[in-house]
């Protein structure tokens, strides 16, 4: 079978099933896993709805990438960002975490340290990560959002306004050092905005893919950020903006 034929069939299969493993595709077409990975790389370039994930490939609707998929993207980068983030958390801290998969990596790393902290989050699955740990969890309830595994809406806003924290760890779909932080969801943008507003220190944790991308709703200006944690090598101009805005880079 020609490579183009194989790619076309893989595209049809992943659209039908939602996600596929590299190992299964390798067996299906009787080719090496490396060959399948190359096919997936090319498909990802040709089709915006095809996304390479850890160990496989998935089909993403125009509504965005579900949290179950996002969690498997840029795994190594998120682990490194999580380690840097946890270095800023001390015993006794009260910390806001948004519903991002980056936050879940941070919480997972935080549990390993056995630090005694209080977490406030609108993530519906963060409780799975803190069971049996030293972490006290306050869940922000509201209207359940399946794509993000989170709670939003007026109930979540009212609850969030009852709390304050000394640190907020925020990630976002899009970030620009001149324009600010942006989100695809109006509801999630409001939640993130309130977490930043009700916290003494705002730590923005974003991987390189979030820079200069596009999202609909503005969360905040960049001058609300105190610390930027990223794997991106910042340009001289980006470092200058951080310095002018009193943003520490980690």
N, C-alpha and C positions, 0 to 999 in steps of 0.2 A: 504493500500500500504506500502511495506517495505521501509525503509529509503534509501537503496541503489538504489531501483527503482526510487524513487522520485529525488534523486540526479542526476541520469542519464538523467531523463527527463528535469530537470532544466538546465543541461549542454547543451542539445540539443536546448532548447528554447533560452538560452542566446546567443548561437552561431548564431542562426537564426535572432534574433531581435537586438543584439548588447548590449542591457541593459534591466534590469527588476527591478521593485520595489519589496521590501520585502512584502509590503501590498498586491500587486496583486498576488504574489506567494502564500501568505497565503490563500487568497480567492480561488485561483485555486485548491489547494490541500486540502483545508478545515483543515488546521493545524494552530497552533499558529505562530505568527511572530518570536518568540524565536526559534521555531523548524526550521524555514526557515533560520534564521541567523546561526544556527549550521550547517545546510546543506551547506550553502555558505562558512563557515569557512573551512569545510572539502574539499569542491571543490577547494578552493583557494590553499590548501596544495597539492592537487593531480594534479592540472592542472595549469601550469604557465600562461596560457592565460586567466584564470578566476580571476577577481580582485573585491574584496569587496569595495564598495563605500558607501558614506553616504546615507542610506535609500534603498540600493539595491545592485546590482551586475552587472558587465559588462564584455564583452568579448574584449580582447585586441589583436590586430594583432601583428606579430613579429616585425613590424616597430616601436613599442613603444606605450606608453599610450598617447592618444590625450589630448590636454589641457583641453577640456571640461570635461574629466574624472578626470584628475589630480587635478582639482580645488576642487573636492569633496573628495579627499583623505586626511586623517590626518587633518581634519578641525580644531579641537580644538588646535592641536599643532601649526598649521600655524597662528591662531589668536594670540597665545601667542608670537610667533616669530615676528609677525607684530608689536605688542605693544612694544617689546624691540627695534625693528628697528626704529620705529617712535620717540622714546625717543632721538635718535641721530640726528634728523632732526630739523633744526632751521629755523626761518623766513629768507627769502632771499637766502636760499641754492639753488644751481643748482645740480640736482641729476640725475644720470643715473639709469634707471631700465631696466633689461633684460625682456625677454618674459615669464619668469617662472610664474607659478600660485602663488608661494610664493610672488613675486613682486606685484601681483594684490591684495593680502591680505594686503600688506604694504600700497599700494596706497589707498585702501578702508579705512584703519585706519587713514591714513594721512588726508584724506578729512574730517573726523570727527573732527579733531583738528582745522580746519579752518586756518591752517598756510599758509602763502603766499610763495610758492616755485615754482621753474621752474623744470619741469620733461622733460627729454629727453629719449625716449623709442622707440624700434622697435616692441613693442607689437601692434597688430592691434586692440585690444579691450580695451586698457587702457583708451581711450577717453570716453568710456561708463561710467567709474567710476568717472571721474573728471568734468563732465558737471555740470555747475552751482556752481562750487567751486571756491576757491581763487587760484587754481593751474593754472599756465601757462604751456601748453603742447606743446612740440616740437616733432612731429612724424618723425621717421626715416623710409622713404619708401624704396621700392625695390621690389624684387620678393616675392610674397606672399607664405607662407608655411602654408598649411591647418592644419597639425598636431599640430603646435605650435601657430597658430594664430599670426604669426609674419612676418616681412619683413627681407630678407637677400639678399645676392648676392653683386656684385660689386657696384651697385648703393647705397645700404645701407652702404657699407664700405666707399665709397667716402664721403657720407653725414656725417657719424659718425666722420670721421677725421677732419671735419670742426668745431667740438664742443669740449669743455672741461667742466669738472664739478668739484666741490669740494668734491662730494661723489658719489660712485657707489655702488649700492646694487645688488649683484650678487648671484644667486643660480645656482646649476648645478646638473646634474643627478648623478654624482659620485665624491667622495672626499676622499682623503687619505692624512693625515698630513705629510707623508714622500714623496709621489709621486706627489701630487698636485691636481688640479681640472681637471675633464674630462667631455666630452660631447659626446652624441651619433651622433651629426651632425657636420660635418666640418664647415658648414656655420654659425651655431649658436656658435660654438667654437670661430670662428674669431670675431664675434660681441661681445661676452663677453670679449675676450682678449683685443679688442680695447677700450671697456668701462673702463676696469681696467687700461689700459695704459694711457688713457686720463683723468684720475681722480686723484685728490690729495689724497683721502682716499678711500680705498677699504674695503667694509663691506661684508663679505661672510655670507649668511643666509642659513643654511642647517639643515634639520631635521635628526633624527638619522638613517633613512633608506638610506641616501646618503653616509654614511661612509663605506669605504672599499668595495663598490660595483664596478662593471666594466662598463666602457664605452670606446668607440673607440678612440676619439680624445682628445689630451691634450689641455687645455685652458691656463694654467699657472702653474708655481711653487707656492708652498705655501708661499714663502717669499714675494710675491706680495700682500698678504692679511694683512690688518692692524687690523681688528676686526673680530672675529668669533662669530656669534650668532647661538646657537643651543640648542635643547632640550636634547641632548645626555649628559649623565654623563661621562665626559672624564676620561680616565685612568690616572694614575700617569705619564706614559710615554708620553701620548698625551699632558698633561699639560706641561711637560718638553719641548717638541718640540715647543709648542706655546710660551713658555717663551724664548727659544733660538732664535726663529724667530721673537721676538718682536710683537707677536700677542696678542691683548687684547681679553679676553673671556667675553662675556656678556650672 
